[in-house]
Amino acid sequence: GPVYHALGLRVGTIQEDADPETRKHAYAADVTYATAKEAGFDFLRSNLCRDERDIAHRPFHYAIVDEADSILIDEARVPLVIAGERVSSSTSPYKIASIVGGLVENRDWVTSEFGRNVELTDAGLDRVETALERGDLHDNRNYVLLTEVNQSLHAHALLHCDVDYLVRDNRIELVDEFTGRVVDDRRWPDGLQAALEAKEGLPVRQGGRILGSITLQHFLAHYPRLAGMTATAQPAADELHDFYGLSVVPIPPNRACIREDLPDHVFTHERARNAALAEEIASVHSTGRPLLVGTRSVAESETIASRLRDRKIECRILNAKHDEEEAAIVADAGALGAVTISTNMAGRGTDIRLGGSDESDRDAVVRLGGLCVLGTNRHESRRIDDQLRGRAGRQGDPGTSRFFVSLDDDLMVRYGIDDLIPPILRPPNQDRRIVHPVVRRELDRVQRIAEGQNFEIRRTLFRYSTLVEDQRKKLHAWRSQVLTGIADPDIWATRQEDLFRWAIDRFGSGATEEAEREATLHFIDECWAEQLEFVAQVREGIHLVGIGGLDPLHEFHKQIVESFWTVYDCVEKRTADALVAINASGSGLSLEAAGVRAPASTWTYLVSDQVLTELQQMLFGRGNVAFTAGAVVMAWPLLAVWAIWRRLTVGRGSAGN
């Protein structure tokens, strides 16, 4: 911050390992640098403080977001969670993992039409029940056990090592689908993380009770003034305006872009695509021109690298397993003869300089045509593809980009590309690429469909998640007033007048009022956590009201609003009962006698949005309008319950159908 210092402004920076005092000092500066998630976590921590002096997060003023489309759109639905009081499982997750791991696909379990959901068949359910020796898993007494079995089945069938996650340093590390990087402190929800750890034979870290949660979208919306910057904002202009009221203003580049974006090469199947990709890489590499190959997963990047090494082509791999080498690998990706295989390039801010990091061979690389960028898949979002393309042709440099696409790529299969392309244009197992404008047109159409569905999901989630967020705001406004002394709880004097006078006479008005304040704060946090649990329960069964002809959205709102007003009664009753417990304990003004204590420890994490993506595919793919209305009424941290419910409530009669 030399510029800010020259202007007389103070600058603070918040790192993940910063202690509370460092955070308070950084937030007190005129300009504070922090990641969105760290600022969000500090906000959640501040909402649990029992002493005003412990609050680190400052009031909201102005936020400028780097990589704005990534944070404001792609990461918007990711919830930040603060939890405490770990709970233990009633059944060994390792035993369940062993049983489920021995099941056979199609015999014991089947996946949905999109490969995004999994359920036991009759035969599989019988095998699991026999092995567990606990009787009918659909009996109410086995509710928790059935949940754990279905979570384990999800972990075994739908989550894949080196694609969705890595196993490193004896722990699970999630891989972000947009950036290809390992994401610190992110977990799968609802016990799925524990099931995955058991699957891999790792120490199981049980989840705890959620004390507070907020999505990045709602957190950033607190700022009365919000701005951002990104090179790929234009395709997201509608969403940025709808969600945040922000307009996109294009700024002309310093130098005109002369990169050539070549038409896709399309193949009927992956084997032909990979063979053609390897031939293209070998051909370009033989000239000395540098190549950057973008892949969708860690596994795919290593498969392509292995194929190239079989051809005696040396390459460097940039994926979640090698993210500590990111800056060096990206910086040299433009060197003469360099071949770099990378997972998604979103958010990798290091520039690729032609001729290497020192640009010693720049002229030679320019004569060869600059950096050649090849992509192995189309992403659901054009912005992600554009970020890969944009690695070539920086600052007026020459360059080219091309995508190699297979009709059995995940995106193409999930959105039914085979139904859009006439059979005559897609003969089976064709080794040569398909050359026809209809094919390219339908590929673009599939991507637009995916983008449109993602947009609608995010817009609907934002609309309905506002209810729970508004409740949180209302309750925490009261909490803030109690914490800062702006408002007195006035609960003991109203509900326990005689005991209140006794406490004042014995302990003094100051100590008594402080004890009441602390008790009120404790029970606000406790009753709000229970409200979140209730919302989750409502969400689990809300689909059933649609079957009965009622509007799921209306019923959801009705139940959640009614339950919210009981939160205030809950707080007042428990706070009043605390004074009774204090009196009965005979141990002075001890709040511990009333069960009032701060959590022994709290921890923060992000919840993976993969389950939300599964929900999206199932809802839109099946076109069930009535179910869609009920299925999107719940925001994180509770939306993932839908997927768990789906696996919980598959009865014997529907299994295997």
Backbone hydrogen bonds, N-H to C=O, Kabsch-Sander energy under -0.5 kcal/mol:
donor,donor_aa,acceptor,acceptor_aa,energy
5,H,1,G,-2.6
6,A,2,P,-2.2
7,L,3,V,-1.1
8,G,5,H,-1.6
9,L,4,Y,-2.8
12,G,31,V,-2.8
14,I,33,Y,-2.5
15,Q,13,T,-0.6
18,A,15,Q,-1.7
23,R,19,D,-2.2
24,K,20,P,-2.5
25,H,21,E,-2.3
26,A,22,T,-2.3
27,Y,23,R,-2.6
28,A,24,K,-1.3
29,A,26,A,-1.1
30,D,10,R,-0.7
31,V,10,R,-2.1
33,Y,12,G,-3.0
39,A,35,T,-2.1
40,G,36,A,-2.2
41,F,37,K,-2.8
42,D,38,E,-2.2
43,F,39,A,-1.8
44,L,40,G,-2.0
45,R,41,F,-2.7
46,S,42,D,-2.4
47,N,43,F,-1.4
48,L,45,R,-1.6
49,C,46,S,-1.0
54,D,51,D,-2.2
55,I,52,E,-1.2
63,A,225,R,-2.1
65,V,227,A,-2.5
66,D,64,I,-0.6
67,E,229,M,-0.9
68,A,229,M,-1.7
70,S,67,E,-0.6
71,I,67,E,-1.9
72,L,68,A,-3.2
73,I,69,D,-1.5
74,D,69,D,-1.9
75,E,70,S,-2.6
76,A,73,I,-0.5
78,V,75,E,-1.5
80,L,214,I,-2.9
81,V,605,Y,-2.5
82,I,212,G,-2.6
83,A,603,W,-2.5
84,G,209,R,-2.1
85,E,601,S,-0.7
87,V,207,G,-1.9
96,I,92,S,-1.8
97,A,93,P,-2.4
98,S,94,Y,-2.2
99,I,95,K,-2.1
100,V,96,I,-2.9
101,G,97,A,-2.4
102,G,98,S,-0.7
102,G,99,I,-0.9
103,L,100,V,-1.7
106,N,109,W,-3.3
107,R,104,V,-0.7
108,D,104,V,-3.5
109,W,104,V,-1.0
110,V,119,E,-2.4
112,S,117,N,-2.3
115,G,112,S,-1.6
119,E,110,V,-2.3
121,T,108,D,-2.4
125,L,121,T,-2.7
126,D,122,D,-2.3
127,R,123,A,-2.1
128,V,124,G,-2.3
129,E,125,L,-2.5
130,T,126,D,-2.3
131,A,127,R,-2.2
132,L,128,V,-2.4
133,E,129,E,-1.9
134,R,129,E,-0.7
139,D,136,D,-1.5
142,N,139,D,-2.0
143,Y,140,N,-1.6
146,L,142,N,-2.9
147,T,143,Y,-2.0
148,E,144,V,-2.2
149,V,145,L,-2.3
150,N,146,L,-2.4
151,Q,147,T,-2.2
152,S,148,E,-2.2
153,L,149,V,-2.3
154,H,150,N,-2.2
155,A,151,Q,-2.4
156,H,152,S,-2.3
157,A,153,L,-2.6
158,L,154,H,-2.5
159,L,154,H,-0.8
159,L,155,A,-0.5
160,H,158,L,-0.5
162,D,165,Y,-3.5
163,V,160,H,-1.6
164,D,160,H,-2.7
165,Y,160,H,-1.1
166,L,173,E,-2.9
168,R,166,L,-0.6
168,R,171,R,-2.3
171,R,168,R,-0.8
173,E,166,L,-2.6
175,V,164,D,-2.1
176,D,174,L,-0.5
176,D,181,R,-3.1
180,G,176,D,-2.4
183,V,174,L,-2.4
184,D,182,V,-0.6
186,R,183,V,-0.9
187,R,606,L,-4.1
192,L,189,P,-2.1
193,Q,188,W,-0.7
195,A,191,G,-1.9
196,L,192,L,-2.1
197,E,193,Q,-2.4
198,A,194,A,-2.3
199,K,195,A,-2.1
200,E,196,L,-1.9
201,G,198,A,-1.2
202,L,197,E,-3.0
205,R,203,P,-0.5
206,Q,204,V,-0.8
209,R,84,G,-2.2
209,R,85,E,-0.8
211,L,82,I,-2.5
212,G,82,I,-1.6
214,I,80,L,-1.9
216,L,78,V,-1.5
217,Q,76,A,-1.9
219,F,215,T,-2.5
220,L,216,L,-2.8
221,A,217,Q,-1.4
222,H,219,F,-1.5
223,Y,220,L,-1.5
225,R,61,H,-1.3
227,A,63,A,-2.3
229,M,65,V,-2.1
233,A,230,T,-0.5
236,A,233,A,-1.4
237,A,234,Q,-1.7
240,L,236,A,-2.6
241,H,237,A,-1.9
242,D,238,D,-2.7
243,F,239,E,-3.0
244,Y,240,L,-1.5
245,G,241,H,-1.5
246,L,240,L,-1.8
249,V,247,S,-0.5
258,I,397,D,-0.6
260,E,399,G,-2.5
261,D,259,R,-0.6
262,L,260,E,-0.9
262,L,401,S,-2.8
265,H,403,F,-2.7
266,V,264,D,-0.6
266,V,434,I,-0.6
267,F,405,V,-2.6
268,T,430,Q,-0.7
273,R,269,H,-1.8
274,N,270,E,-2.9
275,A,271,R,-2.0
276,A,272,A,-2.4
277,L,273,R,-2.5
278,A,274,N,-2.3
279,E,275,A,-2.0
280,E,276,A,-2.4
281,I,277,L,-2.6
282,A,278,A,-2.5
283,S,279,E,-2.4
284,V,280,E,-2.6
285,H,281,I,-2.9
286,S,282,A,-1.7
287,T,284,V,-1.4
288,G,285,H,-1.5
289,R,284,V,-1.0
291,L,338,A,-2.7
292,L,372,C,-2.6
293,V,340,T,-3.2
294,G,292,L,-0.6
294,G,374,L,-3.1
295,T,342,S,-3.1
299,A,162,D,-2.2
301,S,297,S,-2.1
302,E,298,V,-2.0
303,T,299,A,-2.0
304,I,300,E,-2.4
305,A,301,S,-2.0
306,S,302,E,-2.1
307,R,303,T,-2.0
308,L,304,I,-2.2
309,R,305,A,-2.3
310,D,306,S,-1.7
311,R,307,R,-0.7
311,R,308,L,-0.9
312,K,309,R,-1.7
313,I,308,L,-2.4
314,E,312,K,-0.7
316,R,339,V,-2.4
318,L,341,I,-3.5
319,N,317,I,-0.6
322,H,319,N,-1.8
323,D,320,A,-0.6
325,E,322,H,-1.9
326,E,323,D,-1.4
329,I,325,E,-2.5
330,V,326,E,-2.8
331,A,327,A,-2.2
332,D,328,A,-1.4
333,A,330,V,-1.2
335,A,332,D,-1.7
337,G,288,G,-2.9
338,A,335,A,-2.1
340,T,291,L,-2.2
341,I,316,R,-3.2
342,S,293,V,-3.2
342,S,340,T,-0.6
343,T,318,L,-2.0
346,A,178,F,-0.8
348,R,345,M,-2.0
349,G,347,G,-1.2
353,R,331,A,-0.7
353,R,351,D,-0.8
355,G,334,G,-2.8
356,G,353,R,-1.8
359,E,356,G,-1.5
360,S,355,G,-0.6
361,D,355,G,-1.3
362,R,359,E,-1.3
365,V,361,D,-2.1
366,V,362,R,-2.6
367,R,363,D,-2.1
368,L,364,A,-1.2
369,G,365,V,-0.5
369,G,366,V,-1.3
370,G,365,V,-2.7
371,L,398,P,-0.8
372,C,290,P,-2.2
373,V,371,L,-0.6
373,V,400,T,-2.6
374,L,292,L,-2.7
375,G,402,R,-2.3
376,T,294,G,-2.4
384,I,381,S,-0.6
385,D,381,S,-1.4
386,D,382,R,-3.0
387,Q,383,R,-1.8
388,L,384,I,-1.4
389,R,385,D,-2.7
390,G,386,D,-2.7
391,R,388,L,-1.7
392,A,389,R,-2.1
393,G,398,P,-0.8
396,G,393,G,-0.8
397,D,394,R,-2.0
400,T,371,L,-2.0
401,S,260,E,-1.9
402,R,373,V,-1.8
404,F,375,G,-3.5
405,V,265,H,-3.0
405,V,403,F,-0.6
407,L,267,F,-2.2
409,D,406,S,-1.9
413,V,409,D,-2.4
414,R,410,D,-2.6
415,Y,411,L,-1.5
416,G,413,V,-1.4
417,I,412,M,-2.6
419,D,416,G,-1.2
420,L,416,G,-0.6
420,L,417,I,-1.2
421,I,417,I,-1.5
425,L,422,P,-2.0
426,R,423,P,-1.4
430,Q,427,P,-0.8
431,D,429,N,-0.5
434,I,266,V,-3.3
435,V,433,R,-0.5
436,H,434,I,-0.7
439,V,436,H,-0.8
440,R,436,H,-1.4
441,R,437,P,-2.4
442,E,438,V,-2.4
443,L,439,V,-2.2
444,D,440,R,-2.1
445,R,441,R,-2.0
446,V,442,E,-2.6
447,Q,443,L,-1.9
448,R,444,D,-2.1
449,I,445,R,-2.5
450,A,446,V,-2.5
451,E,447,Q,-2.5
452,G,448,R,-2.7
453,Q,449,I,-2.5
454,N,450,A,-2.5
455,F,451,E,-2.4
456,E,452,G,-2.4
457,I,453,Q,-2.6
458,R,454,N,-2.5
459,R,455,F,-2.6
460,T,456,E,-2.6
461,L,457,I,-2.7
462,F,458,R,-2.3
463,R,459,R,-2.0
464,Y,460,T,-2.3
465,S,461,L,-2.8
466,T,462,F,-0.9
467,L,464,Y,-1.1
468,V,464,Y,-0.6
469,E,465,S,-2.0
470,D,466,T,-2.8
471,Q,467,L,-1.9
472,R,468,V,-2.2
473,K,469,E,-2.5
474,K,470,D,-2.3
475,L,471,Q,-2.5
476,H,472,R,-2.7
477,A,473,K,-1.6
478,W,474,K,-1.5
479,R,475,L,-2.2
480,S,476,H,-2.4
481,Q,477,A,-1.8
482,V,478,W,-2.2
483,L,479,R,-2.8
484,T,480,S,-2.4
485,G,481,Q,-0.7
485,G,482,V,-0.5
486,I,481,Q,-1.1
487,A,481,Q,-1.8
495,R,491,I,-3.1
496,Q,492,W,-2.1
500,F,496,Q,-2.7
501,R,497,E,-2.1
502,W,498,D,-2.1
503,A,499,L,-2.6
504,I,500,F,-2.2
505,D,501,R,-2.5
506,R,502,W,-2.1
507,F,503,A,-3.4
508,G,503,A,-0.6
508,G,504,I,-1.7
512,T,508,G,-2.0
513,E,509,S,-2.7
514,E,510,G,-2.0
515,A,511,A,-2.2
516,E,512,T,-2.4
517,R,513,E,-2.3
518,E,514,E,-2.4
519,A,515,A,-2.5
520,T,516,E,-2.5
521,L,517,R,-2.3
522,H,518,E,-2.2
523,F,519,A,-2.4
524,I,520,T,-2.1
525,D,521,L,-2.0
526,E,522,H,-2.2
527,C,523,F,-2.7
528,W,524,I,-2.0
529,A,525,D,-2.0
530,E,526,E,-1.8
531,Q,527,C,-1.8
532,L,528,W,-2.2
533,E,529,A,-1.7
534,F,530,E,-2.2
535,V,531,Q,-2.5
536,A,532,L,-1.8
537,Q,533,E,-1.9
538,V,534,F,-2.6
539,R,535,V,-2.5
540,E,536,A,-1.7
541,G,537,Q,-1.1
541,G,538,V,-0.5
542,I,538,V,-0.9
544,L,541,G,-1.5
545,V,542,I,-1.0
546,G,542,I,-0.6
546,G,543,H,-0.8
547,I,543,H,-1.1
548,G,544,L,-1.3
549,G,546,G,-1.5
550,L,545,V,-2.6
555,E,551,D,-2.5
556,F,552,P,-2.6
557,H,553,L,-2.5
558,K,554,H,-2.6
559,Q,555,E,-2.5
560,I,556,F,-2.6
561,V,557,H,-2.7
562,E,558,K,-2.2
563,S,559,Q,-2.4
564,F,560,I,-1.7
565,W,561,V,-1.4
566,T,562,E,-0.7
567,V,563,S,-0.6
567,V,564,F,-1.3
568,Y,564,F,-0.7
569,D,565,W,-0.9
570,C,566,T,-2.7
571,V,567,V,-2.5
572,E,568,Y,-2.4
573,K,569,D,-2.8
574,R,570,C,-2.4
575,T,571,V,-2.2
576,A,572,E,-2.4
577,D,573,K,-2.7
578,A,574,R,-1.5
579,L,575,T,-1.0
579,L,576,A,-0.6
580,V,576,A,-1.2
581,A,577,D,-2.3
582,I,578,A,-2.2
583,N,579,L,-2.2
584,A,580,V,-2.2
585,S,581,A,-1.7
586,G,582,I,-1.0
590,S,588,G,-1.9
591,L,589,L,-0.7
593,A,590,S,-0.6
594,A,591,L,-1.3
595,G,592,E,-1.8
596,V,591,L,-2.3
597,R,595,G,-0.8
603,W,83,A,-2.0
605,Y,81,V,-2.0
606,L,185,D,-3.4
607,V,79,P,-1.7
608,S,187,R,-3.0
613,T,609,D,-1.7
614,E,610,Q,-2.2
615,L,611,V,-2.3
616,Q,612,L,-2.4
617,Q,613,T,-2.2
618,M,614,E,-2.4
619,L,615,L,-2.7
620,F,616,Q,-2.3
621,G,617,Q,-2.0
622,R,618,M,-1.6
623,G,619,L,-0.8
624,N,619,L,-0.8
625,V,623,G,-1.3
628,T,624,N,-2.5
629,A,625,V,-1.9
630,G,626,A,-1.1
631,A,627,F,-2.0
632,V,628,T,-1.2
633,V,630,G,-0.7
635,A,633,V,-0.5
638,L,635,A,-2.0
641,V,638,L,-1.6
642,W,639,L,-2.1
643,A,640,A,-0.5
644,I,640,A,-1.4
645,W,641,V,-3.5
646,R,642,W,-2.6
647,R,643,A,-1.5
648,L,644,I,-1.9
649,T,645,W,-2.7
651,G,649,T,-1.0
654,S,651,G,-0.8
655,A,651,G,-1.2
657,N,654,S,-1.8
